[in-house]
Amino acid sequence: MAANGLVPMTVLDLTPTAIPYWELRARSSLATGVEDPFLTAYREGSFHYLLIAADRI
C-alpha cells in the first residue's frame, strides 16, 4: 500500500463474521472442497478476513 501512496485509516478483522459463512457453505450441495481448509485456517488464526480502508497521502 505504501508503495502506491496509501495509508491504512481503518482495519477491521471480520474473521468471526466469516466463519458462519464458511460453515454454511461447507454444508451446501455446491461446496467445492475448499471450505474445510478455510475454516481450519480461520479457527487456528493463521488466516484472517480483513477490511482495510485506506487513503491516498
A tleap script that builds the chain and sets N, CA, C and O, in Angstrom:
source leaprc.protein.ff14SB
mol = sequence {
  NMET ALA ALA ASN GLY LEU VAL PRO MET THR
  VAL LEU ASP LEU THR PRO THR ALA ILE PRO
  TYR TRP GLU LEU ARG ALA ARG SER SER LEU
  ALA THR GLY VAL GLU ASP PRO PHE LEU THR
  ALA TYR ARG GLU GLY SER PHE HIE TYR LEU
  LEU ILE ALA ALA ASP ARG CILE
}
set mol.1.N position { 0.818 -1.172 0.000 }
set mol.1.CA position { 0.000 0.000 0.000 }
set mol.1.C position { 0.875 1.253 0.000 }
set mol.1.O position { 0.619 2.195 -0.750 }
set mol.2.N position { 1.899 1.259 0.838 }
set mol.2.CA position { 2.768 2.428 0.941 }
set mol.2.C position { 3.427 2.744 -0.398 }
set mol.2.O position { 3.598 3.913 -0.746 }
set mol.3.N position { 3.792 1.720 -1.139 }
set mol.3.CA position { 4.431 1.936 -2.438 }
set mol.3.C position { 3.513 2.655 -3.415 }
set mol.3.O position { 3.976 3.235 -4.397 }
set mol.4.N position { 2.219 2.617 -3.149 }
set mol.4.CA position { 1.237 3.278 -4.011 }
set mol.4.C position { 0.643 4.520 -3.367 }
set mol.4.O position { -0.382 5.035 -3.813 }
set mol.5.N position { 1.304 5.000 -2.301 }
set mol.5.CA position { 0.859 6.229 -1.651 }
set mol.5.C position { -0.385 6.079 -0.803 }
set mol.5.O position { -1.108 7.052 -0.589 }
set mol.6.N position { -0.646 4.885 -0.320 }
set mol.6.CA position { -1.836 4.648 0.501 }
set mol.6.C position { -1.452 4.394 1.952 }
set mol.6.O position { -0.452 3.739 2.246 }
set mol.7.N position { -2.272 4.930 2.850 }
set mol.7.CA position { -2.079 4.736 4.281 }
set mol.7.C position { -3.361 4.134 4.846 }
set mol.7.O position { -4.446 4.666 4.609 }
set mol.8.N position { -3.253 3.024 5.599 }
set mol.8.CA position { -4.461 2.450 6.198 }
set mol.8.C position { -5.066 3.408 7.214 }
set mol.8.O position { -4.370 3.917 8.093 }
set mol.9.N position { -6.355 3.645 7.087 }
set mol.9.CA position { -7.074 4.513 8.028 }
set mol.9.C position { -7.859 3.673 9.030 }
set mol.9.O position { -7.968 4.027 10.204 }
set mol.10.N position { -8.402 2.563 8.555 }
set mol.10.CA position { -9.195 1.668 9.398 }
set mol.10.C position { -8.900 0.239 8.984 }
set mol.10.O position { -8.849 -0.085 7.798 }
set mol.11.N position { -8.708 -0.608 9.981 }
set mol.11.CA position { -8.524 -2.033 9.725 }
set mol.11.C position { -9.488 -2.788 10.639 }
set mol.11.O position { -9.412 -2.673 11.862 }
set mol.12.N position { -10.382 -3.551 10.047 }
set mol.12.CA position { -11.349 -4.336 10.804 }
set mol.12.C position { -11.115 -5.817 10.545 }
set mol.12.O position { -10.994 -6.245 9.397 }
set mol.13.N position { -11.052 -6.588 11.614 }
set mol.13.CA position { -10.919 -8.038 11.480 }
set mol.13.C position { -12.324 -8.630 11.431 }
set mol.13.O position { -13.024 -8.661 12.443 }
set mol.14.N position { -12.727 -9.092 10.273 }
set mol.14.CA position { -14.065 -9.662 10.068 }
set mol.14.C position { -14.058 -11.186 10.140 }
set mol.14.O position { -15.033 -11.833 9.758 }
set mol.15.N position { -12.961 -11.757 10.629 }
set mol.15.CA position { -12.840 -13.209 10.699 }
set mol.15.C position { -13.999 -13.858 11.446 }
set mol.15.O position { -14.560 -14.830 10.940 }
set mol.16.N position { -14.392 -13.364 12.638 }
set mol.16.CA position { -15.514 -14.005 13.337 }
set mol.16.C position { -16.814 -13.999 12.528 }
set mol.16.O position { -17.651 -14.888 12.680 }
set mol.17.N position { -16.972 -13.001 11.678 }
set mol.17.CA position { -18.161 -12.903 10.826 }
set mol.17.C position { -18.075 -13.858 9.647 }
set mol.17.O position { -19.103 -14.329 9.160 }
set mol.18.N position { -16.871 -14.151 9.183 }
set mol.18.CA position { -16.688 -15.016 8.021 }
set mol.18.C position { -16.898 -16.487 8.353 }
set mol.18.O position { -17.316 -17.259 7.489 }
set mol.19.N position { -16.617 -16.887 9.585 }
set mol.19.CA position { -16.700 -18.304 9.957 }
set mol.19.C position { -18.088 -18.894 9.732 }
set mol.19.O position { -18.179 -19.972 9.146 }
set mol.20.N position { -19.183 -18.247 10.165 }
set mol.20.CA position { -20.509 -18.827 9.894 }
set mol.20.C position { -20.807 -18.999 8.402 }
set mol.20.O position { -21.480 -19.950 8.004 }
set mol.21.N position { -20.305 -18.081 7.586 }
set mol.21.CA position { -20.493 -18.202 6.140 }
set mol.21.C position { -19.844 -19.488 5.632 }
set mol.21.O position { -20.465 -20.247 4.887 }
set mol.22.N position { -18.595 -19.733 6.035 }
set mol.22.CA position { -17.883 -20.916 5.569 }
set mol.22.C position { -18.478 -22.197 6.139 }
set mol.22.O position { -18.436 -23.240 5.487 }
set mol.23.N position { -19.034 -22.132 7.352 }
set mol.23.CA position { -19.713 -23.308 7.919 }
set mol.23.C position { -20.944 -23.650 7.088 }
set mol.23.O position { -21.190 -24.817 6.782 }
set mol.24.N position { -21.707 -22.639 6.730 }
set mol.24.CA position { -22.898 -22.848 5.903 }
set mol.24.C position { -22.512 -23.348 4.513 }
set mol.24.O position { -23.130 -24.272 3.983 }
set mol.25.N position { -21.509 -22.742 3.939 }
set mol.25.CA position { -21.059 -23.149 2.605 }
set mol.25.C position { -20.577 -24.600 2.606 }
set mol.25.O position { -20.778 -25.313 1.623 }
set mol.26.N position { -19.952 -25.043 3.684 }
set mol.26.CA position { -19.450 -26.423 3.778 }
set mol.26.C position { -20.595 -27.435 3.715 }
set mol.26.O position { -20.402 -28.569 3.278 }
set mol.27.N position { -21.793 -27.018 4.155 }
set mol.27.CA position { -22.951 -27.919 4.149 }
set mol.27.C position { -23.765 -27.823 2.858 }
set mol.27.O position { -24.719 -28.576 2.665 }
set mol.28.N position { -23.389 -26.904 1.986 }
set mol.28.CA position { -24.124 -26.693 0.747 }
set mol.28.C position { -23.838 -27.800 -0.267 }
set mol.28.O position { -22.759 -28.392 -0.274 }
set mol.29.N position { -24.804 -28.060 -1.104 }
set mol.29.CA position { -24.587 -29.022 -2.194 }
set mol.29.C position { -23.628 -28.456 -3.240 }
set mol.29.O position { -23.147 -29.187 -4.106 }
set mol.30.N position { -23.357 -27.179 -3.159 }
set mol.30.CA position { -22.447 -26.523 -4.100 }
set mol.30.C position { -21.036 -26.367 -3.535 }
set mol.30.O position { -20.209 -25.673 -4.127 }
set mol.31.N position { -20.752 -27.002 -2.401 }
set mol.31.CA position { -19.424 -26.914 -1.790 }
set mol.31.C position { -18.374 -27.400 -2.782 }
set mol.31.O position { -18.606 -28.341 -3.542 }
set mol.32.N position { -17.220 -26.745 -2.763 }
set mol.32.CA position { -16.160 -27.060 -3.725 }
set mol.32.C position { -15.009 -27.857 -3.128 }
set mol.32.O position { -14.171 -28.381 -3.862 }
set mol.33.N position { -14.960 -27.955 -1.800 }
set mol.33.CA position { -13.869 -28.665 -1.159 }
set mol.33.C position { -12.868 -27.759 -0.465 }
set mol.33.O position { -12.043 -28.233 0.316 }
set mol.34.N position { -12.927 -26.465 -0.736 }
set mol.34.CA position { -12.003 -25.536 -0.080 }
set mol.34.C position { -12.517 -25.076 1.277 }
set mol.34.O position { -11.806 -24.403 2.022 }
set mol.35.N position { -13.753 -25.442 1.593 }
set mol.35.CA position { -14.392 -24.932 2.802 }
set mol.35.C position { -13.670 -25.363 4.080 }
set mol.35.O position { -13.412 -24.532 4.951 }
set mol.36.N position { -13.347 -26.635 4.200 }
set mol.36.CA position { -12.691 -27.116 5.420 }
set mol.36.C position { -11.316 -26.474 5.635 }
set mol.36.O position { -11.019 -26.069 6.758 }
set mol.37.N position { -10.470 -26.365 4.615 }
set mol.37.CA position { -9.191 -25.670 4.838 }
set mol.37.C position { -9.370 -24.209 5.267 }
set mol.37.O position { -8.631 -23.717 6.120 }
set mol.38.N position { -10.350 -23.519 4.678 }
set mol.38.CA position { -10.606 -22.137 5.078 }
set mol.38.C position { -11.055 -22.080 6.533 }
set mol.38.O position { -10.555 -21.261 7.305 }
set mol.39.N position { -11.989 -22.940 6.912 }
set mol.39.CA position { -12.464 -22.962 8.294 }
set mol.39.C position { -11.343 -23.264 9.274 }
set mol.39.O position { -11.231 -22.618 10.316 }
set mol.40.N position { -10.525 -24.233 8.945 }
set mol.40.CA position { -9.401 -24.583 9.817 }
set mol.40.C position { -8.471 -23.393 9.983 }
set mol.40.O position { -8.067 -23.071 11.101 }
set mol.41.N position { -8.129 -22.741 8.889 }
set mol.41.CA position { -7.211 -21.598 8.946 }
set mol.41.C position { -7.804 -20.441 9.743 }
set mol.41.O position { -7.097 -19.820 10.538 }
set mol.42.N position { -9.088 -20.138 9.547 }
set mol.42.CA position { -9.732 -19.078 10.316 }
set mol.42.C position { -9.722 -19.415 11.806 }
set mol.42.O position { -9.376 -18.572 12.635 }
set mol.43.N position { -10.095 -20.626 12.139 }
set mol.43.CA position { -10.192 -21.024 13.551 }
set mol.43.C position { -8.835 -21.084 14.234 }
set mol.43.O position { -8.730 -20.779 15.422 }
set mol.44.N position { -7.798 -21.470 13.505 }
set mol.44.CA position { -6.454 -21.554 14.090 }
set mol.44.C position { -5.758 -20.196 14.133 }
set mol.44.O position { -4.719 -20.052 14.777 }
set mol.45.N position { -6.317 -19.218 13.462 }
set mol.45.CA position { -5.724 -17.885 13.459 }
set mol.45.C position { -4.611 -17.703 12.449 }
set mol.45.O position { -3.875 -16.718 12.514 }
set mol.46.N position { -4.471 -18.634 11.516 }
set mol.46.CA position { -3.424 -18.499 10.505 }
set mol.46.C position { -3.927 -17.783 9.248 }
set mol.46.O position { -3.162 -17.545 8.314 }
set mol.47.N position { -5.208 -17.445 9.236 }
set mol.47.CA position { -5.825 -16.771 8.096 }
set mol.47.C position { -6.810 -15.766 8.664 }
set mol.47.O position { -7.561 -16.089 9.585 }
set mol.48.N position { -6.818 -14.550 8.130 }
set mol.48.CA position { -7.712 -13.509 8.631 }
set mol.48.C position { -8.465 -12.870 7.477 }
set mol.48.O position { -7.922 -12.679 6.389 }
set mol.49.N position { -9.706 -12.548 7.731 }
set mol.49.CA position { -10.535 -11.845 6.761 }
set mol.49.C position { -10.562 -10.392 7.215 }
set mol.49.O position { -11.228 -10.059 8.195 }
set mol.50.N position { -9.842 -9.528 6.508 }
set mol.50.CA position { -9.690 -8.140 6.928 }
set mol.50.C position { -10.347 -7.183 5.950 }
set mol.50.O position { -10.361 -7.404 4.739 }
set mol.51.N position { -10.889 -6.116 6.513 }
set mol.51.CA position { -11.370 -4.988 5.722 }
set mol.51.C position { -10.401 -3.849 6.014 }
set mol.51.O position { -10.250 -3.430 7.161 }
set mol.52.N position { -9.749 -3.356 4.973 }
set mol.52.CA position { -8.788 -2.274 5.142 }
set mol.52.C position { -9.264 -1.085 4.318 }
set mol.52.O position { -9.379 -1.167 3.095 }
set mol.53.N position { -9.538 0.019 5.003 }
set mol.53.CA position { -9.892 1.267 4.335 }
set mol.53.C position { -8.642 2.138 4.339 }
set mol.53.O position { -8.058 2.394 5.392 }
set mol.54.N position { -8.237 2.589 3.155 }
set mol.54.CA position { -7.013 3.377 3.037 }
set mol.54.C position { -7.296 4.706 2.345 }
set mol.54.O position { -8.289 4.877 1.639 }
set mol.55.N position { -6.385 5.626 2.581 }
set mol.55.CA position { -6.496 6.947 1.968 }
set mol.55.C position { -5.172 7.267 1.295 }
set mol.55.O position { -4.109 6.877 1.776 }
set mol.56.N position { -5.245 7.968 0.196 }
set mol.56.CA position { -4.025 8.362 -0.526 }
set mol.56.C position { -3.419 9.563 0.186 }
set mol.56.O position { -4.117 10.508 0.556 }
set mol.57.N position { -2.086 9.503 0.371 }
set mol.57.CA position { -1.396 10.626 1.019 }
set mol.57.C position { -0.717 11.507 -0.006 }
set mol.57.O position { -0.087 12.501 0.355 }
savepdb mol mol.pdb
quit
